[in-house]
Amino acid sequence: MHLLREHAYANSPFYRRFHKGREDRPLDELPVLSNSLLMEHFDEIVTDPLVRLADVEDHVASLRGLELFGGQIEGSALERTE
């Protein structure tokens, strides 16, 4: 878990702000990330600069089965939540 958190802090501007001053706190002491906050700050949260909300939404809208997003990330038409 420590490596995952380090990766998030190093690669996500959102998590650097969201957990500022709490980087070494246990998980149960960190603020909860709501779905609405996740969607509002999606592009700052993801740690892969090639993954952007608009592109993900376009990809999901065009899914017909199991397909790769950006040739790397598998997506499924069954995963849509509208």
C-alpha positions in Angstrom: 0.0 0.0 0.0 2.9 2.3 0.8 4.2 2.1 -2.8 0.7 2.7 -4.3 0.3 5.9 -2.2 3.8 7.1 -3.1 2.9 6.6 -6.8 -0.3 8.6 -6.4 1.4 11.5 -4.6 4.2 11.6 -7.2 1.9 11.4 -10.2 -1.5 12.9 -9.2 -1.8 16.7 -8.4 -5.2 16.0 -6.9 -3.9 13.5 -4.3 -1.0 15.8 -3.4 -3.6 18.4 -2.4 -6.3 16.0 -1.1 -3.9 14.3 1.3 -1.6 17.3 2.0 -0.3 17.0 5.6 -1.7 13.4 5.9 0.7 11.5 3.7 1.8 9.2 6.5 -1.6 8.8 8.1 -3.4 5.4 8.2 -6.0 4.9 5.4 -8.9 5.2 7.9 -7.8 8.7 8.7 -7.8 10.0 5.1 -10.7 11.9 3.6 -13.2 9.8 1.6 -13.2 10.4 -2.1 -16.8 10.6 -3.3 -17.8 9.7 -6.8 -18.8 13.2 -7.6 -15.4 14.5 -6.5 -13.7 11.8 -8.5 -15.6 12.8 -11.7 -15.0 16.5 -11.1 -11.2 16.0 -10.8 -10.8 12.9 -13.0 -8.0 14.3 -15.1 -6.0 15.4 -12.1 -6.6 12.1 -10.2 -5.5 9.5 -12.8 -1.7 8.9 -12.8 -1.4 8.1 -16.5 -1.3 11.3 -18.6 -2.7 9.4 -21.6 -6.0 8.7 -19.7 -8.4 11.7 -19.9 -12.1 11.7 -19.0 -13.3 12.9 -22.4 -11.4 10.1 -24.1 -12.7 7.5 -21.7 -16.3 8.7 -22.1 -15.9 8.6 -25.9 -14.5 5.1 -25.7 -17.2 3.8 -23.4 -19.9 5.3 -25.6 -18.5 3.4 -28.6 -18.0 0.0 -26.9 -19.6 -3.1 -28.5 -17.9 -5.8 -26.4 -14.5 -6.2 -24.8 -12.2 -3.6 -26.3 -8.9 -1.9 -25.3 -8.7 1.7 -24.4 -5.6 3.2 -25.9 -4.5 -0.3 -26.9 -3.8 -1.1 -23.2 -6.7 -0.9 -20.8 -9.6 -3.4 -21.3 -13.1 -2.0 -21.2 -16.4 -3.7 -21.5 -19.8 -2.5 -22.6 -21.1 -4.2 -19.5 -19.1 -1.7 -17.3 -21.2 1.3 -18.4 -22.9 3.2 -15.6 -25.4 5.7 -16.8 
